Amino acid sequence: MVEREDGPFFEAAYRAAGEVDDSVGEERRRAWWRAVPRFAVALVEGVLRDWLVIGAVLFSLVVAVVGGTSGVVGWAVAGVVAGVVGVVLVGVAVRRKWSFGAQWAVILGVVVAQAAYLVLFWKTR
């Protein structure tokens, strides 16, 4: 099996589509019924990942703006650096088509890091 950046859900959908194409008659109908849930899961995962990529980038930009407008040099530098690093990491992971697990790890890591920055900022300011 070839490792795709799309991950195991899309791989299962590709295989299911192949089973539908290779079957005839009544077996084709059964193949469709087996394939539809795989298609749905792959679609949901793809849409969720795309929205989380957008959310992680926007969250990083929010952190950069909050830090940059904080009025404290330490928080400003940390916020801008965290924001830029978050945008770059997510962009590189998606653009270079990192593996499924690596993309999810980067996306979730960026969201958690940005949330941690904002919580610390708001608790101490």
Secondary structure, DSSP 4 states (H G I P E B T S, - for coil): ----TT-HHHHHHHHHHHHHHH--HHHHHHHHHHHHHHHHHHHHHHHHHHHHHHHHHHHHHHHHHHHHTSS-HHHHHHHHHHHHHHHHHHHHHHHTT--HHHHHHHHHHHHHHHHHHHHHHHHH-
